């Protein structure tokens, strides 16, 4: 998880990583607590997902 999805995406892209555009899921369709995502492939070829969290859910 990251606290600033746009900055994290820009940092990855700046190192040459092919990272998707940020998706803002304002309606909570993809996840009920966190609504901004970006994806990329790690060095092993497996998919990775950046997820923005600006506020922690109590107890987590």
C-alpha positions as CSV (number, residue, x, y, z in Angstrom):
1,X,0.0,0.0,0.0
2,X,1.1,3.6,-0.7
3,X,-0.2,6.9,0.7
4,X,0.2,8.8,-2.6
5,X,-0.7,6.6,-5.6
6,X,0.3,9.3,-8.2
7,X,3.7,9.8,-6.7
8,X,4.3,6.1,-6.4
9,X,3.3,5.6,-10.0
10,X,5.5,8.4,-11.2
11,X,8.5,7.0,-9.3
12,X,8.1,3.6,-10.8
13,X,7.5,5.0,-14.3
14,X,10.6,7.1,-13.8
15,X,12.8,4.0,-13.4
16,X,11.5,2.5,-16.7
17,X,8.8,0.3,-15.2
18,X,5.7,-0.1,-17.4
19,X,2.9,0.8,-15.0
20,X,-0.8,1.3,-15.7
21,X,-2.6,4.6,-15.4
22,X,-4.2,5.1,-11.9
23,X,-7.8,3.8,-11.6
24,X,-9.9,5.7,-9.1
25,X,-12.7,3.4,-7.9
26,X,-14.8,6.0,-6.2
27,X,-17.8,3.7,-6.0
28,X,-15.9,0.9,-4.2
29,X,-16.6,-1.7,-6.9
30,X,-13.1,-3.1,-6.8
31,X,-12.5,-2.9,-3.0
32,X,-14.7,-1.7,-0.2
33,X,-12.1,0.3,1.7
34,X,-9.5,1.6,-0.7
35,X,-10.3,3.1,-4.1
36,X,-7.2,4.0,-6.1
37,X,-5.0,1.4,-7.9
38,X,-2.2,1.0,-10.5
39,X,-0.7,-2.2,-11.8
40,X,2.7,-3.3,-13.1
41,X,4.8,-6.5,-13.7
42,X,7.6,-7.2,-11.2
43,X,11.0,-8.4,-12.3
44,X,9.8,-12.0,-12.1
45,X,6.9,-11.2,-14.6
46,X,4.2,-11.6,-12.0
47,X,1.6,-8.9,-11.7
48,X,1.8,-6.4,-8.9
49,X,-0.9,-4.0,-7.7
50,X,-0.3,-0.6,-6.0
51,X,-3.2,0.3,-3.7
52,X,-3.6,3.7,-2.1
53,X,-4.5,4.0,1.5
54,X,-4.8,7.4,3.1
55,X,-6.6,6.1,6.2
56,X,-6.2,2.8,8.0
57,X,-9.3,0.8,8.9
58,X,-9.5,0.5,12.7
59,X,-8.0,-2.8,13.9
60,X,-5.9,-3.3,10.8
